[in-house]
Amino acid sequence: MCWAVPAVVQKIEGDTVWVDIGDGVPRPAVLGISDARVSPGDFVLVHAGVVISVLDFNAIEEFKKNYVELFTELAAASGEDVEKVREEVEKSFEEWLKTARERALEKQQNQYAVW
């Protein structure tokens, strides 16, 4: 199965976008959409190393819902504690979302770091 992951744009260098998928590690991705639509601090969807869409908070909340559902189904199928897995996934996603919101706010205030 292939899936796309949400990420936060850190920096843009031509057709390369440096993104954070939530672990603080900058990763390169190819810009697969118009560069006029993407700027540092934006939430994007990355599939197979290519930025395929810009996300808003509603889309991110939908991702959270889908990730929780996917991981709890996998937990149930493998005999793991479903509620524990649900809590862990929700906590991880909330931590990422908090960081993403902070970066979006910095972007709005034009205070994001360019490294």
N, C-alpha and C positions, 0 to 999 in steps of 0.2 A: 504494500500500500504506500502511496506517495501522499504527502501532505505539506501544506505550507505553514510557516510559522510567523507570528507577529514579531516585529522588531522595531527598534527606535533608530532613526537615522542619526549618526554622529557627525559624519563629514562626507562631502561629495568632492570627488576628484575626477572630472571628466565624466566618463561612463561608469566609473566605479563609485559605489556608495559603501561607506563603512557603517555597519549596523551593529547594534547590541541586541541579542535575543533574550536578554534577561540575566545573563551571568557576568556582565561587566567586561566581557572579552570582545574587542572590536573585530568584526569579521568583514571581509570584502564581499560585495554582491554586485552583480551587473545590473545597471539601471535598464529595466525593460519597458519603462513607460517614459513619457515626456519629462525631461528634467525640469521643465518649468513648473511642474506640479509637485516637486519634492524639494524639501529643504531640511536642514538640521533640526532635530526635534520632532519631526513628523513620525507618525506611526505608519509602518508599511507592512505589507504581506510579502514574505520571501519564499519562493519555491525553487528548489534545485539551484540555489545560488543566484536567483534572478528576482529583483523587485518587480512584482506584478500588479501591485495596487497600493494606494494610500488608504489608510484606515481612519475611522473616527472612533470615539469612545463607545458608541453603540455597537459597532462591529467588534470591538475588543471584548465587550461584555458577552456578545454572542459566542466568540471564540472560547471564553472562559466556560460558558455553559457546555459547549460541545466537548472541550477537553475533559471537564469533570465527568461528563457522561461516558466518554470513551474509556478513561482510566478506571472508573468504577465498574464498568462492564468487564474490562480485562481482569480486574481484581476478583470479581465474582467468579469468572470462568476459571481462575487459577487458585481459588480457595483462600484468597487473602481477605483480610478484614476490610470490607467495603467502606465502612464509615471512616476508618483510619486513613485509607487511601484518599477518600473524598476530602477530608480535612487537610491532608498534606498538599493535594493538588490545588485546592482553593487558597491555602496559605501562600504557596509558591507563586500562584498567579497574582494574588493581591500584592505581594511584595514587588513583583515586576511591574504591575500596573501603577503602584505608588511611585516607583522610580520613573516610569514613563510619563506620568502626570507632572512630576517635578521638572522633567526635561522639557515638556511642552510649555510649562509656565515660564521657564528660563528662555525658551525660544520667543514667546510672546513679549518678553521684556528685553529681548535682544541681548541676553547675558549668557548664552550658551558658550561653552568652551570649544574652540577649534584647536585641535592638537596636531 
